[in-house]
Amino acid sequence: MSRRRLVHIHKHAREQYQLRGGKGNLQRIVECRLRQQLKLGAKAAQSVGDLIIEVPVSPTLKALCTPMRVGGWLCFTVLKRDWRIA
């Protein structure tokens, strides 16, 4: 029986991760760290009615994730850790 993934990684997020020098399996990193954040009561940024969680993926990068309507989370981009959400 296959287990449903917690996070769907958008093509744009994978591209940004590679362009910004990310190493390792982005899917595994984001799923593991997002699970940890949710267990600890993740701090979310409210932006135009959307819930966005910043997930650290390396010392220099973070992934931005939002809930999907069908369940689970969508990782839609990867930014430098010091960049702010507009």
Helices and strands as residue ranges (DSSP letters): E 7-9, H 11-19, H 26-39, E 44-47, E 50-56, E 61-67, E 73-80
